[in-house]
């Protein structure tokens, strides 16, 4: 069964965004819907065939770790009450 998941990953990688020769594990996760733990196991294999434009796969995940991009959310303008004299 692991070979089928490996083939799914190999088929998905050429269709993903490559930045400086690196594909992000989160992109593969979203494209294939393979469980994250299983995906890490597949990417650790040495027989994974990568396209010519992909040098490596970054296994540092922003989604799985729970990191969020953008500005930290704080109090909004509408949340403050103005006091008038």
N, C-alpha and C positions, 0 to 999 in steps of 0.2 A: 504494500500500500504506500510505503514511503517513496517508492519510485514514481508513482503517479503524481504525488505532490511535488516531487523534484521536477518532473516534466512540466507541470503547471507553472512553476516558478521560472523555468527556463523559457517558456513560451511568453510569459508576461514581461520579462525584463526588457526585451527590445522595444516595447511600446511605452516604456516609462521615461521620465525626464532624467537626463544624465547631466550632472554638473561637475565639470573638471574630472571626468572619468569615474565619478562616484554615483552610485544609486543608493538611495536611502531605504532602509528596511521598512519604514512606514509606508512608502510608496508601493512596495511589493505587498505589504499586508492589506492595504486598501484594494489593490487590483485583484488579489487572489482570494481574499477572505479566509486564508489559512490561519488557524490559531497561532498566536504569537510564539508560544513555546515550540511548537512543531516547526514553525518557520525558522527559528534560530537553529534548530537541529539540522534542517536541510541546508542552511547557508554555511554551516560548519563543515559540511562534507567537502572533500577535495575533488570529487568527480563532477562538480557542478560546472556546466559549460556556459561561459559568459560571452556575449557579443564582443566584437573587436573594439567598440568604443567604450566599453566598460572595463575599467582597471580593477575596481574593487567595489564591495558593498559595505556601506556603513551600517553597523549593527547598533549604533547608538540611537535609541528611539526617543522622540519627543512626545509622541502620543501615548505610548505604553507607560512611560514614566510619570505621566500626568502633568507635564510642563505645559504652560500656556504662553503663547506669544502675545505681543502687544503691551500696551500700558497697563499698569496695575489699576484695578478698579477702585475708585474712591467715592467720596461723597459727590453727588451731582449738584448742579446749581438749583435744580427744582426741589432738592431735598432740604435745602436751607430755608428757614423762615425769616422773613424780614420783619423787623419790629419798627413800627412807625410811631412817632410821637405826636 
